[in-house]
């Protein structure tokens, strides 16, 4: 474990012990996993809470020695670090309630795991004397022990006041991760990028699977797996140079046939196909992958399709 961390408050220096007393408020997939990772790193997870019916089973699986308590009790027990892992839209209310109830203490670090929010949402905690920290793991979670094996090496989107940066960096290191420092005003853009890439990827893959089933393919995952893995690896390595397919080639006739058949078989897929094809055309054009005549023909096809409201 790392040596004690010190940072200076406005009045007196605070000392962070070698082993932190940690509470997890919202022991869902993210909270329970981070709690288990901190426990594995040698910290004491002293209490946890959660409202869903699955919380008890998840705590038994990932934090079997941690007592399940009410939210205010967890906040009071977490004398060093309180991790608040609740849904984005619930975060402000939870923090306000904790502050109003007197459950937070001066010097305690209150860290939320929301990607969309920064420090502003923690203002009531800061007014109570707590230290605000935004700590978002850039990973998808299942709430099972498998999540722990995915943590080493991942990035954490961190927004912290200057005096907490060293503490935040040490905390991320204890979790086996790497900090990415994100400005307060950039949090929504940071989170939009992750949601656009990861969440929409799941939708896109499932859309492709459904259309393959419509075409008579019994095991679409077998067809898609090697193709999508190669496409993802190439995109991460090559950027827009990884673009392939009819849009990047300017094959307007092929794209028209795609849209005609989708309109008959799966009209619900047409808007997404059009939006992505248009954006793909923009990116292909920007890197000079399309000849002007091909680009014009492709735009005629893509702009000539009316999407039902």
N, C-alpha and C positions, 0 to 999 in steps of 0.2 A: 504493500500500500504506500501511497505517497505521504510526504511529510505534511504537517499541519499547514493550512493556508491562512494568510492574514490579509485583510484589506481594511482600509481606513474609512470609517463613517465620517459624517460631518463633525461629530463630537469626539468620539473615542474609537480606538482600533478594536476590531472584532477578531476573535480567534476561532477558526474552524477546526474542530478536533480531527484527529487522524481517522477515526471511525464516526461517521455521521449517523444521527438518529433520524430516520427517514419515515415519512408517512405517505401513503398513496391514496389519494382521493379520486375515486373512479377507477376501480380495479377491473376495467375492461381489458380488451386485448393489448392495448398499448401500455396502460398503467401497470398491469400485472407483470408484463414482460420486463419492463424497465425496473420494476421493483425486484424481480427475481435476479436480474443482471447486477443490480447494485448489491444485493445480498451476496451474490457469488463473488463480488469484488471486495467483500469484507465489511460492508456497512450493515447497520442494524435497521431492518424494516420493522418498525415498532407497531404499526397499525395500518389497516387498509379498510376502505369502504367502497360500496357499489350498490346501485339500486336494482340492477337487473337480476332475474332469477338465475342466470348463469354465473353470477359473481362468486357464489359459494363454491361451486365446483371448480371454477378457475383458480380461486385462492388455494383450494385444497391441492390442486395440481402444481401450481407454480410457487406459491408461498405458504406451504403447509404449516409453518410455525408462526405465522403472522395472524394476530387476532383480528376479527372482523368487527369494526366499531362504527358508530354513527359519525357523520362527517365532522362535526365540531370536536368530537373526541380525538379523531385522527389528527386534526389540525393542532390541537393542544399537545398531543404526544410527540408530534414531529418537531422537536425543538430546534433541529438544524436545517432540515430540508423537507418541504411539503411539495410533493408532485401532484399537480391537479390535471388529471387526464379525463376530462369530460368533453362532450360534444361542443363544437365551436359556439353554437348559438346559446348554449347553457352557461358558458364560461363566465360572462359578466355577472350574471345573477348569483352564481355560486360564490364568486369572490366577494361580491357586495354583502351577501348573507354572512359569510365568515367574518368579515371585518366588523359588521354591525353587531354580531354576537360576542365580540371580544375574544374569539378563538385564536387570533393571530398574535404573535409576540414580536417585539422589536428585535432586529438582528436575524430573525428566522428568514431563510431563503424560500420564497414561494415561486415555484417554477411550473408553468403550464406547458403542455405538449402540443398545443395547437399550431399548425403551420400558418394559418391565416392571420392570427393575432400577434401583436408585438407586446410592448410593455404597457401601452395605454390602458388595456383592459385590466391590468393589475393595479391601477391607481388607488383603489380603496385599500389594498394590502399595503402599498407603500405609505399611505397616510397613517396606517396603523403602526408604522415603523419596520415592517417587513421589507426584505430585499427582493425586488422583482426580477424574474428571469424567464425568457421565452426559449424553450428547448424542444425543438421538433425533430424527431427521428425520420429521416427520409427512407422509409421502409414500409411495406405492407405487412400486417400482422394477422395471425390466425387465432391467437390466444392459447397456443399449445407450446410445449417445450421445444418444438422445432424452431420457434421464433428466436430462441436464444442462440442457435447456431448461425443465424443470419445477421446478428448484430456486429460481429467483428468487422471493422473496416468501413461501416456505413457512415454517411455524413449526417450531421445534425445542424439544422438551421438555427443558429443562436443569435438572439438579440439580448444584449446585456448592458447595464450601465458600466462605465469605465472601471469602477472599483470592483466589479464582479467578473470581469473578463478572465482573470487568472483562475478564479474558482470554477467558472463555467468550463474552461479548457481542461482543468483537472478532472471535473465530473465527467465530461465526455470521454476523456482518456480512460477513466475507470470503467466506462461502459464499452470500451474497445473501439470507440468511434473517432471521427475527425470533425472538428468544428468548421462550419461555414458561417462567417459573420454576415448577418443580413441586417440592413438598416431598418429602422422602425417603419418608414413609409414604403419600404420595398416588400414588406411581408405579404401583402395580397398578391403581388406579382410572383413572388417566390412560390407561394402555394398554388397559384393558378397554373404555373408551369408544371409542378409535380402532378396535380390533379389531371391536367390535360394529357400528360404523358402516361401516367400509370392507370388512372381510373378509366379514361377513354380507351386505353389499349384493351382493357378487359372487354368493354362493350364491342370494340371493333373485332376482336378475335371471336367473340360469340356470334356476332353478325355473320362473319365469314363461315363459321361452323354451320349456322342455320342454313345459309344459302347452299353450302355443299350438300347438306342433307336433302334439300329440295331438289338438287341435281342427281340424287340417287347414291351419294357416297355414304356408306354405312358408318365409317369411322373417320370423320373429318379431322379429328385430332392427329391421326397418323399421317394424313396428308399435310396438315398445316405445320406440325412441330418442326421438321427440319427447315422448311421454307421460312417460317417466322423467326426462328433462332438465327438463321443466316442474315435475314433482313435487319434484325435488331443489332447484331454484332457489326454489320457493315455500316449501318447508320451511325452508331456510336463512334466508329473508327474513321469513317470517310465523310460524314456529314451529307450534304446534298449530292455529292458524287456517288452516293450509294443508290440514287434513284434509278429504278428500272420500270419496265411495264409500258402499257400503251400510252398513258398520258405523257410520260417523259420522252417517248418516241414520236409523239404527235400523231398517233394512229386514231384519227377522229372516227373512222368507220367502226373500229372495234369498240370504242367508247360508246358510240350510238347504239350498237347492238346490245352492249351491257345494259344500258338504260332502258331500251325497249323491253328486254326480257324481265328486268327487275320490275318495271312498271306493271307487267302482267302477273308475275309470280309473287313479288314481295314489295308492293308499293311503299311500305313503311321504311324500306331501306334506301329508297331513291334520294331523299333529302341529305342523308349522311354521305352517300356516295358522291353526290354532286358537290357538297361542300368540300370534301376532301380532295376530289379531283380538281376543283378550281384552285384550291390552295397548292396542290402539287404542281399544277401548271404554272402558277406564279413563281414557285421556287425553281422549277426547271428552266423557266424563261430567264430568271435572274442570273443563273449560272451558264446561260447560253447553250442549254441542251436542246432547245427547240429552234428549228429554222422558222423564219418569219411566216412563210406560207403555211407550214404545218401548225404553227401556233394560232394563226387566224382561223384555220379550219376547225381546230379543236375548240376555240372559244365560241365559234358559231354553234357547235353542238351543245356545249355546256351552258351557254346563255340562252339557247332556244328552248330549254326544257322548263316548263312551268310546274312548280311543286304545289300540290293541293294543300290548302290550308287545313 
